[in-house]
Amino acid sequence: MKINILVALAIVASVFANAQTPITDAATSKNEVVTADNVEWGWLNPLRGDKSPAAGKLWGDRTKNEPAGFLVKFKKGFSSPPHIHNITYRGVVIKGWLHNDDENAEKQWLPAGSYWQQPAGEAHITAADGEENLALLDIQEGPYLVKPTSEAFDNGERSVNVDKTNLVWLNADDITWVSEKSNVQTAFLWGSHKEKQLRATFLKLPASFNGKIKNLSPNFRAVVISGGLTHQFTKNDAKNVLEPGSYFGVEENVTSIISTAKETVIYIRSNGDFEVK
């Protein structure tokens, strides 16, 4: 028997997230696809030049006051000086090993598939230890700035570091918006499941999945974290092959046709519900 999805997600949220005021995203998503090999790259902190991690645009503009999603590529052995950000961001490790914490904290290397949240104003460092290190950063407002620790402040939020082994996955027969026959799993990350409130989840698709994701939200954005999939908006479209680091956005009431060859995890950021069939 299916449990109440709001109850289940509330339990998971209490483990991984801090209580926060529900938010919405005024931006409207559109039907678009950015494959990993077509990402536009620049420097995350242009003032540091090639000492800065590289940053690749997926959606929005991180230099403006608007929601944005972007990839960050770190070199092996990278370690930033202590710093703060003017806004809160959320991150997902796609490749390699990343550490994000107070400069005096013992290293907690997060593997691919892990999640963290960095509150605005909190002093921290970010370090990388893999041969290839890639992360998704998701911000609700901008611009994304790097500032000295002398400007640190407490915005009331607290940092979160969740190793992939500590994620709580709900099976398809536990939730109401995924077909029971799909063998799909989901893990709640942040936000609120109240009507039209912004939230983010991991969606785990099994190998050889052939199905559809229908967006019921004015804002739906998805990033491939692991595995890989093919994506179409209609059967007449050419199939886009989306490897880790690829992105697709979907308009409200539009369906994506999805297939996988191997188990695949997608990060989904939406301003409401979606259905998986």
Residue pairs with C-beta under 8 A, 6 or more apart in sequence:
2 173
2 174
2 175
2 176
3 174
3 175
5 175
5 176
5 177
5 193
6 193
8 170
8 174
8 175
9 170
9 188
9 193
12 168
12 170
12 187
12 188
13 188
13 190
15 168
16 115
16 160
16 162
16 168
16 188
16 189
16 190
17 117
17 160
17 189
17 190
17 191
18 157
18 158
18 160
20 157
22 191
22 192
22 194
22 197
22 198
23 140
23 191
23 192
23 197
23 198
24 196
24 197
24 198
24 271
25 67
25 140
25 198
25 219
25 271
27 60
27 66
27 67
27 219
28 218
28 219
28 251
28 252
29 59
29 215
29 218
29 219
29 220
29 221
29 249
29 250
29 251
30 249
30 251
31 233
31 249
31 250
31 251
31 254
32 59
32 247
32 248
32 249
33 231
33 240
33 242
33 246
33 247
33 248
33 249
34 57
34 58
34 59
34 246
34 247
34 248
35 240
35 241
35 242
35 243
35 246
36 224
36 242
36 243
36 244
36 245
36 246
37 243
39 56
39 57
39 58
39 71
39 245
40 56
40 57
41 54
41 55
41 56
41 73
42 54
42 55
42 56
42 57
43 49
43 50
43 52
43 53
43 54
43 55
44 52
44 53
44 54
44 55
44 72
45 52
45 53
45 146
46 52
53 72
53 73
53 74
53 75
53 78
54 72
54 73
55 62
55 70
55 71
55 72
55 73
56 70
56 71
56 72
56 73
56 245
57 68
57 70
58 68
58 69
58 70
58 71
58 136
58 221
58 223
58 247
59 67
59 68
59 69
59 221
59 247
59 249
60 66
60 67
60 68
60 69
60 70
60 139
60 142
61 68
61 142
62 68
62 70
62 139
62 142
62 143
62 144
63 142
63 143
63 144
64 142
64 143
65 141
65 142
65 143
66 141
66 142
67 139
67 140
67 141
67 142
68 138
68 139
68 142
68 144
69 136
69 137
69 138
69 139
69 221
69 223
69 247
69 269
70 136
70 137
71 94
71 134
71 135
71 136
71 137
71 245
72 91
72 134
72 135
72 136
72 137
73 133
73 134
74 96
74 98
74 126
74 128
74 133
74 134
74 135
75 128
75 133
76 96
76 128
76 129
76 130
76 131
76 133
77 128
77 129
78 126
78 127
78 128
78 133
79 125
79 126
79 127
79 128
80 125
80 126
80 127
81 125
82 103
82 123
82 124
82 125
82 149
83 123
83 124
83 125
83 146
83 147
83 148
83 149
84 120
84 121
84 122
84 123
84 124
84 146
84 147
84 148
84 149
84 151
84 152
84 153
85 118
85 120
85 121
85 144
85 145
85 146
85 147
86 120
86 121
86 143
86 144
86 145
86 147
87 120
87 139
87 140
87 141
87 142
87 143
87 144
87 145
88 117
88 118
88 119
88 120
88 139
88 140
88 155
88 157
89 117
89 118
89 137
89 138
89 139
89 144
90 115
90 116
90 117
90 118
90 137
90 138
90 139
90 189
90 190
90 200
91 98
91 100
91 115
91 116
91 117
91 118
91 135
91 136
91 137
91 138
92 113
92 114
92 115
92 135
92 136
92 138
92 223
92 225
92 267
93 110
93 111
93 112
93 113
93 114
93 115
93 134
93 135
93 164
94 112
94 134
94 135
94 136
94 225
94 226
94 244
94 245
95 112
95 130
95 132
95 133
95 134
95 244
96 112
96 128
96 129
96 130
96 131
96 132
96 133
96 134
97 109
97 110
97 111
97 128
97 129
97 130
97 133
98 109
98 110
98 114
98 116
98 126
98 127
98 128
98 129
98 133
98 135
99 107
99 108
99 109
99 110
99 125
99 126
99 127
99 128
99 129
100 110
100 116
100 118
100 124
100 125
100 126
100 127
100 159
100 161
101 107
101 108
101 124
101 125
101 159
101 161
102 123
102 124
102 125
103 123
103 124
103 125
107 127
108 161
108 163
109 129
110 116
110 161
110 162
110 163
110 164
111 163
111 164
112 164
112 225
112 226
113 164
113 167
113 225
113 226
113 265
114 161
114 162
114 163
114 164
115 160
115 162
115 167
115 189
115 202
116 159
116 160
116 161
116 162
117 157
117 159
117 160
117 190
118 124
118 159
119 155
119 157
119 158
119 159
120 153
120 155
120 157
121 151
121 152
121 153
121 154
121 155
122 152
122 154
122 155
122 159
123 149
123 152
124 159
134 244
134 245
136 223
136 225
136 245
136 267
137 144
138 200
138 267
138 269
140 198
162 189
167 187
167 202
168 187
168 188
169 185
169 186
169 187
169 204
170 185
170 186
170 187
170 188
171 185
172 178
172 179
172 180
172 181
172 182
172 183
172 184
172 185
173 180
175 186
177 273
177 274
177 275
177 276
178 184
178 186
178 275
178 276
179 211
179 276
179 277
182 206
182 209
182 211
182 276
182 277
183 206
183 209
184 203
184 204
184 205
184 206
184 209
184 211
184 276
185 203
185 204
186 201
186 202
186 203
186 204
187 201
187 202
187 204
188 199
188 201
189 199
189 200
189 201
189 202
189 267
190 199
190 200
191 197
191 198
191 199
191 200
192 198
192 199
193 199
195 272
196 217
196 218
196 271
196 272
197 271
197 272
198 219
198 269
198 270
198 271
199 269
199 270
200 267
200 268
200 269
200 270
201 267
201 268
202 225
202 265
202 266
202 267
202 268
203 213
203 222
203 265
203 266
203 268
203 276
204 263
204 264
204 265
204 266
205 211
205 227
205 229
205 258
205 260
205 263
205 264
205 265
205 266
206 260
206 263
207 260
207 261
207 262
207 263
208 260
208 261
209 229
209 258
209 259
209 260
209 264
210 258
210 259
211 258
211 259
211 276
211 277
212 255
212 256
212 257
212 258
212 276
212 277
213 222
213 250
213 255
213 256
213 258
213 274
213 275
213 276
214 253
214 254
214 255
214 256
214 274
214 275
214 277
215 250
215 251
215 252
215 253
215 254
215 255
215 256
215 270
215 274
216 252
216 253
216 272
216 273
216 274
216 275
217 252
217 270
217 271
217 272
217 273
217 274
218 252
218 271
218 272
219 269
219 270
219 271
219 272
220 249
220 250
220 251
220 252
220 268
220 269
220 270
220 271
220 274
221 247
221 248
221 249
221 250
221 268
221 269
221 270
222 247
222 248
222 249
222 250
222 266
222 267
222 268
222 269
223 245
223 246
223 247
223 266
223 267
224 242
224 243
224 244
224 245
224 246
224 247
224 264
224 265
224 266
225 244
225 265
225 266
225 267
226 244
226 263
226 264
226 265
227 244
227 260
227 262
227 263
227 264
227 265
228 241
228 242
228 243
228 244
228 260
228 261
228 262
228 264
229 241
229 242
229 258
229 259
229 260
229 264
229 266
230 239
230 240
230 241
230 242
230 258
230 259
230 260
231 239
231 240
231 242
231 248
231 256
231 257
231 258
232 238
232 239
232 240
232 256
232 257
233 250
233 254
233 255
233 256
233 257
234 257
235 257
240 246
240 248
242 248
248 256
250 256
268 274
